[in-house]
Amino acid sequence: MRFGLVGTGPWAQMAHGPGLVQAEGVELIGVWGRRPAEAGRLAAALESKAYDDYPALLGDVDAVAFAVPPGIQADMALVAASAGKHLLLDKPIATDAKAAQALADTATANEVASVVFFTDRFVDVSRAWFDRVRQAGGWLGGWMRWLSALDEPGNPFGASAWRHERGALWDTGPHALSTLSAALGPIDSLVAVAGAGDLVALTLRHESGATSTATLSQFAPPAAAGFEAAVWGREGLSVMPSRPDHSQLAAIRVAAQELAAAARSGQPHEVDVVFGARVVELLADAQAQMDSQRTAAAAP
């Protein structure tokens, strides 16, 4: 499958680009970025071609991998889906529920295969844990705590404007919804509580009857930063294993290969654009709840 890469930032450099190059049955045709010089440098490092025209890139590929902010991705992916190009999307697929649904509807109408890169859904140790949890059953609840220190010196995503603007709900929130739904089943509804800064606490009700929680912040003190996810029930407590170092690159490789397989088979992937749109719908619901709370708190 011939791929184009859209984006030239840290994620494209660290994961998407190298992962596509390493993927079996995948050929990276070219790179497009809004800064031609950056696109040229990344394309050269990947032994690929830099494009300064997005439609020209689309004309030369079968699929597009996106490593750009979600608002930009939603618009560009809609153009790609309308042209019948398969989609390897980053999360969240959009920051607006209507835009996310429009992308899902267009991909479906054009029989476009899609995969959304929720990292843990493509990491071997995480997948093995999901399998064990699903086979055991009987889980009553779970949690995720993900506190990041985005402002810490040396963080490659510290300059990401959309992460500063949108905060943890929209950056790590999609991972929380994906991971907890993989372990405990689809999410029926949620309650969101806004904390200081970008801190958010989510309570999730799953269709299985389980209840889970997620506590998320992108701007926690470095000493408090950390990650933990677990489920509990009749089998006791099961803690999700840590990802291996540099697992993102291998996960992108798997995601690209599985997108190609989904395109060949015509069978939707477990975390396709339809699932991605549902995640955005839940995030938008949480954002509306948080906005309402902040408005009420600011009222005289």
C-alpha positions in Angstrom: 0.0 0.0 0.0 1.4 3.4 -1.0 1.3 5.9 1.9 1.6 9.6 2.2 2.5 11.3 5.4 0.9 14.6 6.4 2.8 16.4 9.1 6.4 17.1 10.1 6.4 17.6 13.8 7.8 15.5 16.6 5.2 12.8 16.3 5.9 12.5 12.6 9.6 12.4 13.2 9.6 10.0 16.1 6.9 7.5 15.2 4.8 8.0 12.0 7.7 8.4 9.5 10.0 5.6 10.8 7.0 3.3 11.5 5.7 3.6 8.0 9.2 3.0 6.6 9.5 -0.2 8.6 5.9 -1.5 8.0 5.6 -4.6 5.8 3.6 -4.2 2.6 3.8 -0.4 2.9 5.7 2.1 0.8 6.1 5.6 2.0 5.7 7.7 -1.2 6.0 11.2 0.2 5.6 13.8 2.9 3.5 17.0 3.0 3.8 19.7 5.6 2.8 23.3 5.9 6.5 24.3 6.1 8.2 23.1 2.9 11.7 23.2 4.4 10.6 20.8 7.3 8.9 18.5 4.8 12.0 18.4 2.8 14.2 17.5 5.8 11.9 14.8 7.0 11.4 13.3 3.5 15.2 13.2 3.0 15.6 11.5 6.4 13.0 8.9 5.4 14.4 8.5 1.8 11.1 9.8 0.5 9.8 12.7 -1.6 8.6 16.1 -0.2 5.4 17.4 -1.7 4.4 21.1 -1.5 0.9 20.3 -2.9 -1.5 18.2 -0.9 -3.7 17.2 -3.9 -0.6 16.0 -5.7 0.3 13.8 -2.8 -3.2 12.4 -2.7 -2.9 11.6 -6.4 0.1 9.4 -5.8 -1.0 7.3 -2.8 -3.5 4.8 -1.6 -3.6 5.9 2.0 -2.6 8.9 4.1 -1.2 8.9 7.7 -1.8 12.1 9.6 0.4 13.6 12.3 -1.1 17.1 12.6 -3.3 18.8 15.1 -6.9 17.4 15.2 -8.6 20.4 13.8 -6.3 20.4 10.7 -6.6 16.6 10.5 -10.4 16.7 10.3 -10.4 18.9 7.3 -7.5 17.3 5.4 -8.8 13.7 6.2 -12.2 14.6 4.8 -10.6 15.6 1.5 -8.6 12.4 1.5 -11.7 10.2 2.3 -13.7 12.0 -0.4 -10.9 11.0 -2.9 -11.2 7.3 -1.7 -7.9 7.3 0.2 -7.6 5.0 3.2 -6.9 6.8 6.6 -4.4 6.3 9.4 -5.7 8.9 11.8 -4.2 10.3 15.0 -6.4 10.8 18.0 -8.7 12.7 18.5 -9.9 12.6 14.9 -11.5 16.1 15.3 -12.3 18.5 18.1 -15.9 18.9 17.1 -18.5 16.1 17.1 -20.1 17.2 13.8 -16.7 17.2 12.0 -15.9 13.8 13.4 -19.2 12.4 12.3 -18.9 14.0 8.8 -15.5 12.3 8.4 -16.9 8.9 9.5 -19.9 9.2 7.2 -17.6 10.2 4.2 -15.2 7.3 4.9 -18.1 4.9 5.1 -19.8 6.2 2.0 -16.6 5.9 0.0 -15.7 2.4 1.4 -12.5 3.9 2.9 -10.6 1.7 5.4 -9.5 3.5 8.5 -7.5 3.1 11.7 -7.2 5.6 14.6 -3.9 5.5 16.4 -4.9 4.9 20.0 -1.4 3.8 21.0 -2.2 1.0 23.4 -4.5 -0.7 21.0 -1.3 -1.5 18.9 1.3 -2.3 21.6 1.9 -6.0 22.2 2.0 -6.0 26.0 -1.2 -3.9 26.1 -3.0 -6.1 23.7 -2.0 -9.2 25.7 -3.5 -7.5 28.8 -6.7 -6.6 27.0 -7.0 -10.3 25.9 -6.5 -11.6 29.5 -9.0 -9.1 30.9 -11.7 -9.9 28.3 -11.2 -13.7 28.8 -11.5 -13.5 32.6 -14.6 -11.3 32.7 -16.5 -10.4 35.8 -14.9 -6.9 36.1 -16.9 -4.4 38.0 -14.8 -1.3 37.5 -11.5 0.2 36.7 -9.5 3.4 36.5 -6.8 5.4 34.7 -4.6 8.0 36.2 -2.4 9.9 33.7 -0.6 13.0 34.9 1.8 14.5 32.5 4.3 17.4 32.8 4.1 18.9 29.4 5.9 22.0 30.5 8.9 20.1 31.8 12.1 21.1 29.9 12.9 18.8 27.0 9.3 17.5 26.5 9.1 17.2 22.7 5.4 18.2 22.8 5.8 21.2 25.1 5.4 23.6 22.2 2.2 22.0 20.9 -0.3 24.9 20.8 -3.3 22.7 20.5 -2.4 20.7 23.6 -2.0 23.9 25.6 -5.3 25.1 24.3 -7.3 21.9 24.7 -5.5 20.3 27.6 -5.7 16.7 28.9 -9.3 16.0 28.0 -8.5 16.1 24.3 -5.0 14.7 24.3 -4.9 11.9 26.9 -8.6 11.7 27.2 -9.0 9.8 23.9 -6.5 7.2 25.2 -8.4 6.9 28.5 -11.7 6.3 26.7 -10.1 3.8 24.3 -8.2 1.8 26.9 -11.0 1.6 29.4 -13.5 0.6 26.7 -11.1 -2.1 25.5 -11.0 -3.5 29.0 -14.5 -3.0 30.2 -16.6 -2.7 27.1 -18.2 0.2 25.2 -18.9 3.4 27.1 -22.6 4.3 27.5 -22.2 7.7 29.1 -19.9 9.8 31.2 -19.8 12.5 33.9 -17.0 15.1 33.8 -15.7 17.3 36.6 -13.3 20.2 35.8 -10.4 20.8 38.2 -7.7 23.4 38.4 -6.1 24.2 35.1 -6.7 21.4 32.6 -7.3 18.8 35.3 -10.4 16.6 34.5 -12.0 13.7 36.4 -14.2 11.4 34.3 -16.7 8.8 35.6 -17.6 6.4 32.8 -20.6 4.1 32.7 -20.0 1.0 30.5 -22.6 -1.0 28.7 -21.4 -4.0 30.6 -22.5 -2.5 33.8 -19.0 -1.6 35.0 -18.0 1.8 36.1 -14.6 3.3 35.6 -12.8 6.6 36.3 -10.1 8.6 34.7 -8.0 11.4 36.2 -6.0 13.4 33.7 -3.8 16.5 33.5 -1.1 17.6 31.0 0.4 20.2 33.3 1.0 18.3 36.6 4.1 19.0 38.7 6.9 16.7 37.4 7.2 15.0 40.7 3.5 13.9 40.4 3.7 12.7 36.8 2.8 9.1 36.1 0.5 6.6 34.6 -1.6 3.7 35.9 -4.6 1.8 34.6 -6.3 -1.2 36.2 -9.5 -3.1 36.4 -11.0 -4.9 39.4 -13.7 -7.5 40.0 -14.3 -11.1 40.9 -10.8 -12.0 39.7 -9.2 -9.4 41.9 -7.2 -6.5 40.6 -5.4 -6.5 37.3 -2.9 -3.6 36.5 -2.1 -2.8 33.0 1.6 -3.4 32.2 3.8 -0.4 31.3 4.6 0.2 27.6 8.1 -0.7 26.6 10.4 2.3 25.8 10.0 3.6 22.3 6.9 1.4 21.7 5.2 4.1 19.6 7.3 3.4 16.5 6.5 -0.3 16.6 2.8 0.5 17.3 2.6 2.8 14.2 4.1 0.0 12.1 1.4 -2.4 13.3 -1.3 0.2 12.7 -0.2 0.7 9.1 -0.1 -3.0 8.4 -3.5 -3.5 9.9 -4.9 -0.6 7.9 -3.6 -2.3 4.7 -5.2 -5.6 5.8 -8.6 -3.9 6.5 -8.5 -2.3 3.1 -7.8 -5.7 1.5 -10.5 -7.5 3.4 -13.2 -4.8 3.5 -13.7 -5.6 7.2 -13.7 -2.6 9.6 -10.9 -2.3 12.1 -11.8 -2.4 15.8 -10.7 1.2 16.2 -11.8 2.7 12.9 -13.1 6.2 12.2 -16.6 5.2 13.5 -15.1 4.4 16.9 -13.0 7.6 16.6 -16.1 9.6 16.1 -17.8 8.1 19.1 -14.8 9.0 21.2 -15.0 12.6 20.0 -18.8 12.6 20.8 -18.0 11.6 24.4 -15.2 14.2 24.7 -17.5 16.9 23.4 -20.0 15.9 26.0 -17.4 16.1 28.7 -16.2 19.5 27.5 -19.7 20.9 27.5 -20.2 19.7 31.1 -16.9 21.3 32.2 -17.7 24.5 30.4 -21.0 24.7 32.2 -19.4 24.1 35.5 -16.8 26.9 34.9 -19.5 29.3 33.8 -21.5 28.6 36.9 -18.5 29.0 39.1 -17.7 32.4 37.5 -21.2 33.7 37.9 -21.7 36.4 40.5 
